[in-house]
C-alpha cells in the first residue's frame, strides 16, 4: 500500500550507523558548534550561535551520509566510487564559502576574520562528530574556546587600540 511505503521511508533502518549513535553524533556536533557560536554571539559578531550550530550539524550530517553511502556499496560493485576524503574537501569548501561572507575589509582594517575561522572550525567539529570522534571534537572545541577567551583578555591587557580581526 502507498502509505506503508511512505511510513517505511521514515522508519527504515540506518545502514552504517545505528540511529541512536547518529543522533548522539548530531547532537554533539550541534552542542560543540554552539559553544563556539555562543562566544561569538556574546561579543556581537556577525555569525553567532545559530549559524555555528547549523554549520556543525550540517557537516556532521554530510559525514553520516557518506557512511550510509559507503555501506550501500557491495563488494565488487564498481558503479560507486567511495572516497571519504572528498566529503571533507566538499564540507571545507562549502563552509569556507559561507565564512568568506563574514569577512569585511574597509579603511585598512579587516573585520570578521575570527568569526569566519570559527565557522570553518564548526564545520571541522561537525565532521569529527560525524566520524564518531566525539572526544577529539570536544577537546578541539575546548581549546578553541580557551584561545578565543585568552586572546580577548590578552588584547585587553595590552590596551590594543582595536581588537584584531574580530
C-alpha positions, 0 to 999 in steps of 0.5 A: 500500500502507498502509505506503508511505503511512505511510513517505511521511508521514515522508519527504515533502518540506518545502514552504517550507523545505528540511529541512536549513535547518529543522533548522539553524533548530531547532537554533539556536533550541534552542542560543540558548534554552539559553544563556539557560536555562543562566544561569538554571539556574546561579543556581537559578531556577525555569525553567532550561535545559530549559524555555528550550530547549523554549520556543525550539524550540517557537516556532521550530517554530510559525514553520516551520509557518506557512511550510509553511502559507503555501506550501500556499496557491495563488494565488487560493485564498481558503479560507486566510487567511495572516497571519504576524503572528498566529503571533507574537501566538499564540507571545507569548501562549502563552509569556507564559502559561507565564512568568506561572507563574514569577512569585511575589509574597509579603511585598512582594517579587516573585520570578521576574520575570527568569526569566519575561522570559527565557522570553518572550525564548526564545520571541522567539529561537525565532521569529527562528530560525524566520524564518531570522534566525539572526544577529539571534537570536544577537546578541539572545541575546548581549546578553541574556546580557551584561545578565543577567551585568552586572546580577548583578555590578552588584547585587553591587557595590552590596551590594543587600540582595536581588537584584531580581526574580530 
